[in-house]
Amino acid sequence: MLEEKKYFYLLMIIPIVVLVFILLQFWKRSAQRKFANKQLLERLSPEKSTFKPILKLVIWCLAIGSLVVALVNPKIGTKLETVKREGVDIVFAVDVSKSMLAEDISPSRLDKAKRIVSEIINKLGSDRIGIIAYAGRAVPQLPITTDFSAAKMFLANLNTNMLSSQGTAIDDAIRLAKTYYDDVEQTNRVLVIISDGEDHTGGAGQLAEEATKEGIKTYTIGVGTAKGGRIPLKRRGIVESYKRDLQGEVVITRLNEKTLKNIASEGDGEYIDGTVTEDAVAVITDQLSTMNKTEFEAKKFSEFQDQFQWFLGLGIFLLLLDVFLLERKTAWLRKLNLFNEKGS
């Protein structure tokens, strides 16, 4: 297994080094011929080896190759270990309607919602998580998983342009969330709805109540302010205008706490003010810590061991060898005359 294959491009340094070496040798020979003839040069530099520069070049190339392989970090591993997980199944339903672009909560309601979810994920242990995005309808983004890195990647990609149907169908999000919990033995199921509460469909409270019969507790986190804010229409990050209604008036979107509190109450959960990220995260994590953990997974993972240190050590050794390797003839090799070099 190779961790960072992109570093193989650095091997292109080797032919460049070889080319520079060849050009340098041609230049040195040309300069020496202008200074003296071959016989005189041999008398002036009797200890100069013609093989040592080539040997040093080979050492340099091997050192570069070893260091590049160290950067690539090959891994091998046959160690297997059994990992048992105990936790809660948590589904995050994130509102991605246009009203979430309002900047009455800095930097925007959607960015605040994504940050809250990301911070909650950071606090989780062996729980499983799923992600739903909803506006005029709800769509699955990430099924129940233990891969928190994948969850954060999907979370970062949430935006208000991913759904063409606008509105805030919280009821559809709850209905879809009920299909996420695939473990019949999991008794602790949590649904966290992050929204400004502008529910355009109704019926979410009743669905939340029905979800409790399946062991699902529904928590709601409100992002936005009662004062409200305008919905900016941006192009390349620059505000060009603000959303207007059919009468041409600028739309002001406000946090609807009443709807969110009703959903949480009917869903046997709790409404949480999302204005302060740390406070909202603390409430959710405290609630999760009081729930009984159910063992839901036992998998064998192959643990790959890093091997970069061997190649790094070899590269450093070769570089040190090059430092101590002189270009003059070695006495005992000169006696053997393995490379048919002329003596003095």
C-alpha positions as CSV (number, residue, x, y, z in Angstrom):
1,M,0.0,0.0,0.0
2,L,1.4,3.4,-1.0
3,E,0.1,6.4,1.0
4,E,1.3,9.4,-1.1
5,K,1.7,8.3,-4.7
6,K,1.9,11.9,-5.9
7,Y,5.5,12.1,-4.7
8,F,6.7,9.7,-7.3
9,Y,6.9,12.7,-9.6
10,L,10.0,13.8,-7.7
11,L,11.8,10.8,-9.3
12,M,12.1,13.2,-12.4
13,I,15.0,14.8,-10.4
14,I,17.2,11.7,-11.1
15,P,17.4,12.1,-14.9
16,I,17.9,15.9,-14.4
17,V,20.9,15.1,-12.1
18,V,22.3,12.6,-14.6
19,L,22.0,15.2,-17.4
20,V,23.7,17.9,-15.3
21,F,26.5,15.4,-14.5
22,I,27.1,14.6,-18.1
23,L,27.1,18.2,-19.2
24,L,29.5,19.1,-16.3
25,Q,31.9,16.3,-17.4
26,F,32.0,17.6,-20.9
27,W,32.6,21.1,-19.7
28,K,35.4,20.0,-17.3
29,R,37.1,18.0,-20.1
30,S,36.9,21.0,-22.5
31,A,38.3,23.3,-19.9
32,Q,41.1,20.9,-19.0
33,R,42.1,20.5,-22.7
34,K,42.5,24.2,-22.9
35,F,44.8,24.1,-19.9
36,A,47.0,21.1,-20.7
37,N,47.2,17.9,-22.7
38,K,46.1,14.6,-21.4
39,Q,49.6,13.3,-20.4
40,L,50.4,16.5,-18.4
41,L,47.0,16.4,-16.6
42,E,47.7,12.8,-15.5
43,R,51.1,13.8,-14.2
44,L,49.6,16.8,-12.3
45,S,46.7,14.7,-10.9
46,P,48.0,11.2,-10.5
47,E,45.5,10.4,-7.7
48,K,42.4,11.5,-9.6
49,S,39.9,8.6,-10.3
50,T,37.8,8.4,-13.4
51,F,35.4,5.9,-11.7
52,K,34.7,7.7,-8.4
53,P,32.6,10.6,-10.0
54,I,30.4,7.9,-11.6
55,L,30.1,6.1,-8.3
56,K,29.2,9.3,-6.5
57,L,26.5,9.9,-9.2
58,V,25.0,6.5,-8.6
59,I,25.0,7.1,-4.9
60,W,23.2,10.4,-5.4
61,C,20.6,8.8,-7.6
62,L,20.0,6.0,-5.1
63,A,19.8,8.5,-2.3
64,I,17.2,10.6,-4.1
65,G,15.2,7.5,-5.0
66,S,15.2,6.3,-1.4
67,L,14.1,9.7,-0.1
68,V,11.3,9.8,-2.6
69,V,10.1,6.4,-1.6
70,A,10.2,7.5,2.0
71,L,7.9,10.4,1.1
72,V,5.5,8.0,-0.7
73,N,5.5,6.0,2.6
74,P,4.9,2.4,1.5
75,K,2.9,0.4,4.1
76,I,2.7,-3.3,4.8
77,G,0.7,-5.1,7.4
78,T,-0.8,-8.4,8.3
79,K,-1.8,-7.5,11.8
80,L,-5.5,-8.0,12.4
81,E,-7.4,-6.8,15.4
82,T,-11.1,-7.1,16.4
83,V,-12.8,-3.8,17.2
84,K,-16.1,-3.7,19.0
85,R,-18.1,-0.5,18.8
86,E,-20.7,0.7,21.2
87,G,-22.7,3.8,20.6
88,V,-25.7,5.7,19.4
89,D,-27.1,6.1,15.9
90,I,-27.3,9.8,15.1
91,V,-28.8,11.3,11.9
92,F,-28.2,15.0,11.2
93,A,-30.9,16.7,9.0
94,V,-29.5,20.0,7.7
95,D,-31.7,22.7,6.2
96,V,-30.2,23.9,2.9
97,S,-33.0,26.1,1.8
98,K,-32.2,29.7,0.5
99,S,-33.2,31.2,3.8
100,M,-30.1,29.6,5.3
101,L,-28.0,32.1,3.4
102,A,-29.2,34.9,5.7
103,E,-26.3,36.4,7.6
104,D,-28.0,37.4,10.8
105,I,-25.9,34.6,12.3
106,S,-22.2,35.1,11.2
107,P,-21.0,34.1,8.7
108,S,-24.3,32.6,7.6
109,R,-27.0,30.3,9.0
110,L,-25.8,27.4,6.8
111,D,-22.2,27.9,7.7
112,K,-23.2,28.0,11.4
113,A,-25.2,24.8,11.0
114,K,-22.3,23.0,9.3
115,R,-19.9,24.1,12.0
116,I,-22.2,22.9,14.8
117,V,-22.5,19.5,13.2
118,S,-18.7,19.3,12.6
119,E,-18.0,20.1,16.2
120,I,-20.5,17.5,17.4
121,I,-18.8,14.9,15.2
122,N,-15.5,15.8,16.8
123,K,-16.9,15.0,20.2
124,L,-18.3,11.6,19.3
125,G,-16.8,8.3,20.2
126,S,-17.9,5.0,18.6
127,D,-21.3,6.3,17.5
128,R,-22.6,6.0,13.9
129,I,-23.8,9.0,12.0
130,G,-25.8,9.8,8.9
131,I,-26.5,13.0,7.0
132,I,-29.7,14.3,5.3
133,A,-30.1,17.5,3.4
134,Y,-33.5,19.1,2.9
135,A,-35.2,22.1,1.5
136,G,-38.5,21.6,-0.5
137,R,-37.8,17.9,-0.2
138,A,-35.3,15.8,1.7
139,V,-32.5,13.8,0.0
140,P,-30.0,11.3,1.6
141,Q,-26.4,12.5,1.7
142,L,-24.6,9.9,3.8
143,P,-26.1,6.6,5.1
144,I,-25.4,5.5,8.7
145,T,-21.6,5.0,9.0
146,T,-18.7,5.1,11.4
147,D,-16.5,7.0,8.9
148,F,-16.3,10.4,10.4
149,S,-13.9,11.7,7.8
150,A,-16.4,10.9,5.0
151,A,-19.1,12.6,7.1
152,K,-17.2,15.8,7.3
153,M,-16.5,15.7,3.5
154,F,-20.2,15.4,2.7
155,L,-21.0,18.0,5.3
156,A,-18.6,20.5,3.7
157,N,-20.2,20.0,0.3
158,L,-23.7,21.0,1.5
159,N,-25.0,24.1,-0.2
160,T,-28.2,25.8,-1.1
161,N,-27.9,25.0,-4.8
162,M,-28.0,21.2,-4.4
163,L,-31.8,21.1,-4.4
164,S,-33.9,22.8,-7.0
165,S,-37.2,22.5,-5.0
166,Q,-37.2,25.3,-2.4
167,G,-39.0,25.6,0.8
168,T,-38.4,23.9,4.2
169,A,-40.0,20.4,4.3
170,I,-39.0,19.3,7.8
171,D,-41.6,16.6,7.7
172,D,-40.0,15.0,4.7
173,A,-36.6,15.1,6.5
174,I,-38.1,13.2,9.5
175,R,-39.8,10.7,7.2
176,L,-36.5,10.0,5.4
177,A,-34.6,9.8,8.7
178,K,-36.8,7.0,9.9
179,T,-35.4,4.8,7.0
180,Y,-31.8,5.4,8.1
181,Y,-31.8,3.3,11.2
182,D,-30.9,-0.1,9.9
183,D,-30.1,-1.9,13.2
184,V,-33.3,-3.3,14.8
185,E,-31.4,-3.9,18.0
186,Q,-30.3,-0.3,18.4
187,T,-32.6,1.2,21.0
188,N,-31.0,4.7,21.1
189,R,-31.7,6.6,17.9
190,V,-31.2,10.3,17.7
191,L,-32.4,12.8,15.0
192,V,-30.8,16.2,15.1
193,I,-32.6,18.8,12.9
194,I,-30.6,22.0,12.2
195,S,-32.8,24.7,10.7
196,D,-34.2,28.3,11.0
197,G,-37.6,26.7,11.5
198,E,-39.4,28.1,8.5
199,D,-41.5,25.0,7.9
200,H,-43.6,25.4,4.8
201,T,-45.4,22.1,5.0
202,G,-46.5,21.5,8.5
203,G,-47.1,18.1,10.1
204,A,-43.5,17.8,11.3
205,G,-44.5,17.7,15.0
206,Q,-46.9,14.7,14.4
207,L,-44.2,12.8,12.5
208,A,-41.7,13.5,15.3
209,E,-44.2,12.0,17.8
210,E,-44.6,8.9,15.6
211,A,-40.9,8.6,15.4
212,T,-40.6,8.2,19.1
213,K,-42.5,4.9,18.8
214,E,-39.5,3.6,16.9
215,G,-37.1,4.8,19.6
216,I,-36.1,8.0,17.8
217,K,-35.5,11.1,19.9
218,T,-35.7,14.3,17.9
219,Y,-33.6,17.3,18.8
220,T,-33.8,20.7,17.0
221,I,-31.1,23.3,16.8
222,G,-32.3,26.8,15.8
223,V,-29.9,29.0,13.7
224,G,-31.0,32.5,13.0
225,T,-32.4,35.4,15.0
226,A,-35.9,36.6,15.8
227,K,-35.0,40.0,14.2
228,G,-34.2,38.1,11.0
229,G,-32.0,39.0,8.0
230,R,-32.0,39.4,4.3
231,I,-31.2,36.6,1.9
232,P,-28.1,37.7,-0.2
233,L,-27.8,36.7,-3.8
234,K,-24.1,36.3,-4.6
235,R,-22.0,35.8,-7.6
236,R,-18.4,34.7,-7.1
237,G,-18.7,35.6,-3.5
238,I,-19.9,39.2,-4.1
239,V,-23.4,40.3,-3.1
240,E,-25.3,41.5,-6.1
241,S,-28.7,41.9,-4.7
242,Y,-31.2,40.5,-2.1
243,K,-34.1,38.1,-2.6
244,R,-37.4,39.8,-3.2
245,D,-41.0,38.6,-3.1
246,L,-43.6,38.9,-5.8
247,Q,-44.4,42.4,-4.8
248,G,-40.7,43.4,-5.2
249,E,-40.1,43.8,-1.4
250,V,-36.9,42.5,0.1
251,V,-37.6,39.2,1.9
252,I,-36.8,39.2,5.6
253,T,-36.4,35.6,7.0
254,R,-36.7,35.1,10.7
255,L,-35.9,32.2,13.1
256,N,-39.1,30.3,14.0
257,E,-38.4,28.9,17.4
258,K,-42.0,28.0,18.0
259,T,-42.0,25.4,15.3
260,L,-38.7,23.9,16.3
261,K,-39.7,23.8,20.0
262,N,-42.9,22.0,19.1
263,I,-41.0,19.4,17.0
264,A,-38.5,18.7,19.8
265,S,-41.3,18.5,22.4
266,E,-43.3,16.0,20.3
267,G,-40.2,14.1,19.5
268,D,-39.2,13.6,23.1
269,G,-36.1,15.7,22.6
270,E,-35.0,19.2,23.3
271,Y,-34.8,22.5,21.4
272,I,-31.3,24.1,21.4
273,D,-30.3,27.7,20.6
274,G,-27.6,27.5,18.0
275,T,-26.3,31.0,18.4
276,V,-23.3,29.9,20.5
277,T,-21.7,26.9,18.8
278,E,-20.0,25.6,22.0
279,D,-23.2,25.7,24.0
280,A,-25.2,23.9,21.4
281,V,-22.5,21.2,21.0
282,A,-22.3,20.8,24.8
283,V,-26.1,20.2,25.2
284,I,-26.1,17.5,22.5
285,T,-23.0,15.7,23.7
286,D,-24.3,15.8,27.3
287,Q,-27.6,14.2,26.2
288,L,-25.7,11.5,24.2
289,S,-23.5,10.7,27.2
290,T,-26.5,9.8,29.3
291,M,-27.8,7.3,26.8
292,N,-27.1,3.6,27.0
293,K,-24.6,2.4,24.4
294,T,-25.5,-0.5,22.2
295,E,-22.9,-2.8,20.6
296,F,-23.7,-2.6,16.9
297,E,-20.5,-3.6,15.1
298,A,-17.6,-6.0,15.4
299,K,-15.1,-5.8,12.5
300,K,-11.6,-6.9,11.7
301,F,-9.3,-4.1,10.6
302,S,-5.9,-4.6,8.9
303,E,-3.4,-2.4,10.5
304,F,-0.8,-1.3,8.0
305,Q,2.6,-0.4,9.3
306,D,4.6,2.6,8.0
307,Q,7.9,1.6,6.2
308,F,9.1,5.1,5.3
309,Q,11.8,5.1,8.1
310,W,13.8,2.4,6.3
311,F,14.1,4.3,3.1
312,L,14.7,7.6,5.0
313,G,17.6,5.9,6.8
314,L,19.0,4.5,3.6
315,G,18.8,7.9,1.9
316,I,20.6,9.7,4.8
317,F,23.3,6.9,4.9
318,L,23.9,7.3,1.1
319,L,24.2,11.1,1.4
320,L,26.7,10.7,4.3
321,L,28.6,8.1,2.3
322,D,28.9,10.6,-0.6
323,V,30.3,13.2,1.8
324,F,33.1,10.9,2.8
325,L,33.7,9.4,-0.6
326,L,36.6,11.4,-2.3
327,E,37.1,11.5,-6.0
328,R,40.8,10.5,-5.7
329,K,41.9,6.9,-6.1
330,T,41.6,4.6,-3.1
331,A,45.0,3.0,-2.1
332,W,43.9,-0.6,-1.9
333,L,41.6,-0.3,-4.9
334,R,44.5,1.2,-6.8
335,K,46.6,-1.9,-6.1
336,L,43.8,-4.2,-7.3
337,N,43.2,-2.0,-10.4
338,L,39.7,-3.3,-10.8
339,F,38.7,-0.6,-13.2
340,N,41.9,-0.6,-15.2
341,E,42.9,2.9,-14.1
342,K,46.5,4.0,-14.9
343,G,48.8,4.5,-12.0
344,S,51.3,7.4,-11.5
